[in-house]
Amino acid sequence: MGIPAKLKTHLGSGLTTVCRCWAVERRDGVVYGFTDHDQALSFGGIDFKADSGLTAKALQQTSGLAVDNSEALGALSDASISEADIIAGRFDGAEVRAWLVNWKALGQRVLQFRGTIGELQRSGGAFQAELRGLTEALNQPQGRVYQKPCAAVLGDKKCRFALDTPGFSLELPVEVVDGSRYFRFSGLGSYKNRWFESGRFVVLSGAAAGLVGVIKKDRKQTDGRDIELWETLRAAVVTGDQVRLEAGCNKRAKACRLKFDNLLNFQGFPDIPGEDWLMAYPKRNGVNDGGSLG
C-alpha cells in the first residue's frame, strides 16, 4: 500500500507529528489498541491506549516470499494484556495491524504491517511476541495427503456436516470437574457410549470462556457420563460454567456413513492399498490371475 499524498508531504516537511498504532484482534473477536504516543488516539472504531507500555521493533519487510518479522514488547496489565489470557492461549494466532499515523490529523495514516502473533513469551511482568507477516502462510506445506482416514475436520467447509444437527451437540452446565480436564455429567443416557470421543469440548461461560478442548474419552456410566480431555484447559472451569459437547469423528469411512450419513463428503481414500499389498510378490502356489487380493 502506497503512502497517502498528504502523509507523504507531511513526512517530507522535516518536522513531523507521527506515531505508531497497533491493533491486536484475538480469534474470539476481542480487539486491543495500543500506541506509542503520549495520548490515547481513536480511529477505525478502535481506541488506542497510550499507557499500555507496548513498543515494537522496526519492521523488517521484504518484497519476496520471506517472512516479514518484528517483535512486540509490552508490560502485562489486567487493563490491557493479562498474563492469564496469555497462559490460556487467547492471543495465539491473533491478527496484528500496525499503522504510521499523524496524530494531529488521524486521517493521514498508512498500514505498515499486517500479520499474526507467533511465539509469545512472558517473564518478569512483561511479554515478548513474535510478529509474523502474511507471507508466513506461503511457507507452510500445501497439497493433499493420500491416506485412508478423512483429512477434513468435522464441520469444516470440506466436511460440510452441520454440527447444529439435533443429536450431535448439546449445551449444559458443568456438574463435577477435576482439574479442568475430567468432567462428570448426569443423564445423557440417550447418547451411545463414546459418542463424543474425539469431539470438541467448548467452554461458553466463566473464566475459560472461548477455550476449546478435544475429548479423549467419553464413557457412559450407569449414573452419568465421564468426559476426559486430551489436555488440561489453560483456565479454570468450575461447577455451573456452561459448556458445549460436540460429537466426535474417528475419521473412518464407516463412521462417516453410519454415524453422520456424510460419506459423499468423505475426504479420505478407504480403499487405498496398504503396505502389505505393496510388498506382496507372486507365489508359485498362489492365485496369480491379476484378480482382487481381498
C-alpha positions as CSV (number, residue, x, y, z in Angstrom):
1,M,0.0,0.0,0.0
2,G,1.4,3.4,-1.0
3,I,1.8,6.3,1.4
4,P,-1.2,8.8,1.1
5,A,-0.2,12.0,-0.6
6,K,-0.9,14.2,2.4
7,L,1.1,12.0,4.8
8,K,3.9,11.8,2.3
9,T,4.0,15.6,2.1
10,H,4.0,15.8,5.9
11,L,6.9,13.3,6.2
12,G,8.9,15.3,3.7
13,S,8.4,18.5,5.6
14,G,11.2,17.6,8.0
15,L,9.0,18.5,11.1
16,T,6.7,15.6,11.7
17,T,4.0,14.7,14.3
18,V,3.8,10.9,13.7
19,C,3.4,7.9,16.0
20,R,2.7,4.2,15.7
21,C,-0.5,2.4,16.5
22,W,-1.1,-1.3,16.8
23,A,-4.4,-3.2,16.8
24,V,-4.5,-6.8,18.1
25,E,-7.6,-8.8,17.3
26,R,-7.9,-12.2,19.0
27,R,-9.7,-15.1,17.4
28,D,-12.6,-14.7,19.7
29,G,-13.2,-11.2,18.3
30,V,-11.8,-9.1,21.2
31,V,-9.8,-6.1,19.9
32,Y,-7.0,-4.3,21.7
33,G,-5.5,-1.0,20.6
34,F,-2.1,0.5,21.6
35,T,0.0,3.5,20.6
36,D,3.5,4.8,21.5
37,H,2.0,8.4,21.5
38,D,1.6,10.1,24.9
39,Q,-2.1,10.4,24.5
40,A,-4.9,8.0,23.5
41,L,-6.0,8.0,19.9
42,S,-9.1,6.6,18.2
43,F,-9.8,5.8,14.5
44,G,-11.5,3.0,12.6
45,G,-13.7,2.2,15.6
46,I,-10.6,1.2,17.7
47,D,-9.4,3.1,20.8
48,F,-5.6,3.0,21.0
49,K,-4.3,3.3,24.6
50,A,-1.2,5.3,25.4
51,D,-0.5,3.8,28.8
52,S,-0.1,0.2,27.8
53,G,3.7,0.2,27.6
54,L,3.6,-1.5,24.3
55,T,6.5,-0.9,21.9
56,A,7.7,-2.7,18.7
57,K,11.0,-3.1,17.0
58,A,11.5,-1.7,13.5
59,L,9.5,-3.7,10.9
60,Q,11.6,-5.8,8.6
61,Q,9.7,-6.2,5.3
62,T,10.8,-7.7,2.0
63,S,9.3,-7.9,-1.5
64,G,9.9,-11.6,-1.9
65,L,8.3,-14.6,-0.1
66,A,10.5,-14.3,3.0
67,V,8.5,-13.8,6.2
68,D,8.2,-10.2,7.5
69,N,9.4,-10.3,11.0
70,S,9.1,-8.0,14.0
71,E,8.6,-8.2,17.7
72,A,6.2,-6.5,20.1
73,L,7.2,-5.8,23.6
74,G,5.0,-4.7,26.4
75,A,4.1,-4.9,30.1
76,L,1.5,-7.3,31.4
77,S,-1.5,-5.5,32.8
78,D,-5.1,-6.5,33.6
79,A,-6.2,-3.3,31.9
80,S,-4.7,-4.4,28.6
81,I,-3.0,-7.8,28.1
82,S,-3.0,-10.0,31.2
83,E,-0.8,-13.0,31.9
84,A,-3.8,-15.2,32.5
85,D,-5.0,-14.5,28.9
86,I,-1.6,-15.4,27.5
87,I,-1.4,-18.6,29.5
88,A,-4.9,-19.5,28.3
89,G,-3.7,-19.1,24.7
90,R,-6.2,-16.4,23.9
91,F,-3.6,-14.4,21.9
92,D,-2.3,-17.4,19.9
93,G,-2.6,-16.6,16.2
94,A,-4.2,-13.2,16.9
95,E,-4.2,-10.8,14.0
96,V,-1.9,-7.7,14.3
97,R,-2.1,-4.5,12.3
98,A,0.4,-1.6,12.6
99,W,0.0,2.0,11.3
100,L,2.2,5.0,11.0
101,V,-0.2,7.9,12.0
102,N,-0.1,11.7,12.0
103,W,-1.5,12.2,15.5
104,K,-2.5,15.8,14.6
105,A,-4.5,14.6,11.6
106,L,-5.6,11.0,12.1
107,G,-6.8,10.6,8.6
108,Q,-3.2,10.8,7.5
109,R,-2.1,7.2,8.2
110,V,-0.7,4.2,6.4
111,L,-0.9,0.5,7.3
112,Q,2.7,-0.7,7.6
113,F,2.3,-4.2,8.8
114,R,-0.4,-6.9,8.9
115,G,0.2,-10.4,10.2
116,T,-0.3,-12.7,13.2
117,I,1.3,-13.3,16.6
118,G,3.7,-16.3,16.5
119,E,5.7,-17.3,19.6
120,L,4.8,-15.5,22.7
121,Q,7.0,-15.4,25.8
122,R,6.4,-13.8,29.2
123,S,8.7,-13.2,32.1
124,G,9.2,-10.6,34.9
125,G,5.8,-9.0,34.4
126,A,6.3,-8.4,30.7
127,F,5.8,-10.2,27.4
128,Q,7.6,-10.5,24.1
129,A,5.6,-11.6,21.0
130,E,6.9,-12.6,17.6
131,L,5.0,-11.0,14.7
132,R,4.7,-13.0,11.5
133,G,3.7,-11.4,8.2
134,L,1.1,-12.6,5.7
135,T,3.8,-14.5,3.7
136,E,4.2,-16.9,6.6
137,A,1.2,-18.9,5.2
138,L,3.1,-19.4,2.0
139,N,5.9,-21.3,3.8
140,Q,3.5,-24.0,5.0
141,P,3.3,-27.3,3.2
142,Q,0.5,-27.4,0.7
143,G,-1.2,-30.3,-1.1
144,R,-3.3,-33.3,-0.3
145,V,-2.2,-36.4,1.6
146,Y,-3.5,-39.7,0.2
147,Q,-4.5,-41.7,3.3
148,K,-7.3,-43.9,4.4
149,P,-8.6,-41.6,7.2
150,C,-10.5,-38.5,6.3
151,A,-8.4,-35.3,6.1
152,A,-11.3,-32.9,6.8
153,V,-12.2,-31.5,10.2
154,L,-15.7,-32.4,11.3
155,G,-18.0,-29.4,10.4
156,D,-15.5,-27.5,8.2
157,K,-16.0,-26.5,4.6
158,K,-14.7,-29.8,3.2
159,C,-16.7,-32.0,5.6
160,R,-19.9,-29.8,5.3
161,F,-21.6,-31.6,8.1
162,A,-23.8,-29.2,10.2
163,L,-22.8,-29.7,13.9
164,D,-26.1,-28.0,14.9
165,T,-28.0,-31.0,13.6
166,P,-30.1,-32.3,16.6
167,G,-28.4,-35.0,18.5
168,F,-24.8,-34.1,17.5
169,S,-24.2,-31.3,20.0
170,L,-25.6,-30.1,23.3
171,E,-25.1,-27.3,25.8
172,L,-25.2,-28.0,29.5
173,P,-23.7,-26.7,32.8
174,V,-20.6,-28.4,34.4
175,E,-21.6,-30.5,37.3
176,V,-18.4,-32.2,38.5
177,V,-14.9,-31.1,37.4
178,D,-11.4,-32.2,38.4
179,G,-8.5,-30.1,37.3
180,S,-10.2,-28.6,34.2
181,R,-9.7,-31.9,32.4
182,Y,-12.0,-34.5,34.0
183,F,-15.8,-33.9,34.0
184,R,-18.8,-35.8,35.0
185,F,-22.4,-35.2,33.9
186,S,-25.6,-36.8,35.0
187,G,-28.0,-38.2,32.4
188,L,-27.0,-38.1,28.7
189,G,-28.1,-41.8,28.6
190,S,-29.7,-41.3,25.2
191,Y,-26.2,-40.9,23.6
192,K,-24.2,-44.0,22.8
193,N,-21.1,-44.8,24.6
194,R,-18.0,-42.9,23.2
195,W,-20.4,-40.7,21.1
196,F,-18.4,-37.6,22.0
197,E,-15.0,-39.2,21.8
198,S,-12.6,-37.1,19.6
199,G,-15.2,-34.3,19.6
200,R,-14.8,-30.7,20.9
201,F,-15.4,-29.5,24.4
202,V,-16.2,-25.8,24.1
203,V,-16.4,-23.6,27.2
204,L,-19.1,-21.0,26.8
205,S,-19.0,-19.1,30.1
206,G,-16.8,-18.4,33.1
207,A,-13.0,-17.7,33.3
208,A,-12.3,-20.2,30.5
209,A,-15.0,-18.9,28.1
210,G,-13.9,-19.4,24.5
211,L,-11.4,-22.1,25.2
212,V,-11.7,-25.4,23.3
213,G,-10.5,-28.9,24.3
214,V,-10.5,-32.2,22.4
215,I,-12.3,-35.1,24.1
216,K,-10.0,-38.1,24.8
217,K,-12.5,-40.4,26.5
218,D,-16.3,-40.5,26.7
219,R,-17.6,-43.2,28.9
220,K,-21.2,-43.9,29.6
221,Q,-21.8,-44.9,33.2
222,T,-24.9,-46.2,35.0
223,D,-25.3,-42.9,36.9
224,G,-24.0,-40.4,34.3
225,R,-21.2,-39.8,31.9
226,D,-17.4,-39.3,32.3
227,I,-15.6,-37.0,29.9
228,E,-11.8,-36.7,29.8
229,L,-9.9,-34.2,27.7
230,W,-6.5,-34.8,26.0
231,E,-5.1,-31.7,27.7
232,T,-6.0,-29.6,30.7
233,L,-7.7,-26.4,29.7
234,R,-5.5,-23.4,30.4
235,A,-8.0,-21.6,32.6
236,A,-10.2,-22.7,35.5
237,V,-13.5,-24.4,34.8
238,V,-15.9,-24.5,37.8
239,T,-19.3,-26.0,38.6
240,G,-22.0,-24.1,36.8
241,D,-20.0,-23.0,33.8
242,Q,-21.8,-23.6,30.5
243,V,-20.1,-25.9,28.0
244,R,-20.9,-27.4,24.6
245,L,-20.2,-31.1,23.8
246,E,-19.8,-31.9,20.1
247,A,-20.0,-35.4,18.6
248,G,-16.6,-36.9,17.7
249,C,-15.4,-38.4,14.4
250,N,-12.8,-41.1,14.2
251,K,-12.1,-40.2,10.5
252,R,-13.1,-43.6,9.2
253,A,-15.4,-44.2,6.3
254,K,-17.7,-46.4,8.3
255,A,-18.4,-43.7,10.9
256,C,-18.9,-41.1,8.2
257,R,-21.5,-43.3,6.6
258,L,-23.3,-44.8,9.6
259,K,-22.9,-42.0,12.3
260,F,-23.1,-38.8,10.2
261,D,-24.6,-40.1,6.9
262,N,-22.0,-37.9,5.1
263,L,-20.0,-40.4,3.0
264,L,-20.4,-38.2,-0.1
265,N,-18.1,-35.6,1.5
266,F,-15.6,-38.1,2.9
267,Q,-12.1,-36.7,2.3
268,G,-10.1,-40.0,2.7
269,F,-9.2,-42.9,0.5
270,P,-10.5,-46.0,2.3
271,D,-9.6,-48.4,-0.5
272,I,-6.0,-47.3,-1.0
273,P,-3.7,-50.4,-0.9
274,G,-1.8,-50.9,2.4
275,E,1.9,-51.6,2.9
276,D,1.3,-55.4,2.9
277,W,-0.2,-55.2,-0.6
278,L,2.7,-53.0,-1.8
279,M,5.2,-55.6,-0.5
280,A,3.4,-58.6,-2.0
281,Y,5.0,-60.7,-4.7
282,P,3.8,-63.7,-6.9
283,K,4.0,-67.1,-5.3
284,R,4.1,-70.5,-7.1
285,N,1.2,-71.9,-5.0
286,G,-0.8,-68.6,-5.1
287,V,-3.5,-67.3,-7.3
288,N,-1.8,-65.1,-9.9
289,D,-4.6,-64.2,-12.2
290,G,-4.5,-60.4,-11.6
291,G,-7.8,-60.5,-9.6
292,S,-8.6,-58.9,-6.3
293,L,-6.4,-59.8,-3.3
294,G,-9.4,-59.4,-0.9
